[in-house]
Amino acid sequence: QVQLVESGGDLVQPGGSLRLSCAASGSIFGIYNMAWYRQAPEKQRELVAAITSGGSTNYADSVKGRFTISRDKAKKTVYLQMNSLKPEDTAVYYCNANRVDILGGKYEYWGQGTQVTVSS
């Protein structure tokens, strides 16, 4: 079992920056792949960025070059550094932890979300 708590969401002007944090507790954090998703009003939840337990990362095309995902295993925390924010980045951002065990069992956990609003 993994519990996830996001923080860092705020109202920011276009072109500004924010850093989201996701603190994990419970099971062994290091074996989980971590990801950030977002959901804007009346839109489907979409993957923003992901980082594997080994440290490999991938990003949605819309945020490449502007967002950076990272993790601190000692602190059991994953971060999303967001720069050059645009109004279209406005959404609730969710932290996700996932893994597949050697028997194919899938495990997935979600945080409660944190609101990011980009507006002048």
N, C-alpha and C positions, 0 to 999 in steps of 0.2 A: 504494500500500500504506500502511495506517495501523496502527500498533501502539497499543494502549490498555492502560493500567495503572491499576486502581482502588486506592484506599486510603481509610482512615477508618472502616471498619467496626469495630464494637465491641459490647460488652454495655452496655446502658443501661437505667435504670429507666423505667417508664411515666411519661410527662410530660416526659421529658428530651429533649435535642437532640443531634444529630450532624451533621457536615458530611462528605459524601463528596466525594472528588476523583477525577477521571479525567484522567490526563496522556496526551496524544497525541504520537506522534512519527511521522516518515515523510513522508507526502504533505502536500499543502496543507490544513491543518486548517480554514481559514476557509471553504472551500467545502462542507464537510460539515454536514449536519444531525446533531444529537447528541441522544441520549436515554438515559434510565435505565429499565431494566426490573428486575423482581424475580421471584424464584421461591421460593415456600415449599415445604416438604416435601409431596410428593404432590399438588402443584398445578401448573397450567400457568404458564409464564412470562407476565407481564403488563406492559404499558406503565405506567410510573409518571409520567414527565414527559418532555417533549421540547422542544427549542429549535432553530429553524431557523437556517440560515446568516445570515439577516437579523435574527434576534433574537426572532421570534415564539415564544410558548410555549403549551403546552397541558398539562393535567394530568388524571390519573385522578380521577374524582369522589371516591374514597376519601381522596385526599391534598390536595384543594383547600383552600387556606387554611392548610395546615400545612407543606407542602413548597414550596421555591423552587428552580428550576433557573436556572443562569446560566453564562456562558462568558466566558473571558478569552482572546481570540484571540492576544494577544501572548505569553501563557504557554502557549498550546495546551492549555488545561485547561478542563474543564467541571465544575461543582460541583452538588451537591444538598444544600441546607440542609434538614434535617428537624427540625421542632419538634413539640412535643406528641405525642411518639411513643407508640404503642399496641402492646400485645402482638401484634396482628394485622399490624403492620408487620414482624414478624420474617421474614427471608428472606435469600437471597443476592441482592445487588444487582449488576447487570451494566451496564456502559457500552456504548453502541452508537453507531457512526458510520455514516451512510448518505448516499448521494446518487445521483442519476440524471443521466447526462450527456446532451448534446444529441442523441445518437443513440438514447437510450432504454436505454443500458447501465446496469445497476444494480450498485452497489458497497455492500457492507455488512461491517462489522468488529465484533468483540466483544472485550471484555476478559475476564479470567479470573474476575471476580466478587469481591465482598467481603461477608463475613457481617455482618449486623446482627441482633442479638438484643435484644429488648425484654422484660425480665422483672425482677420484684422478687425 
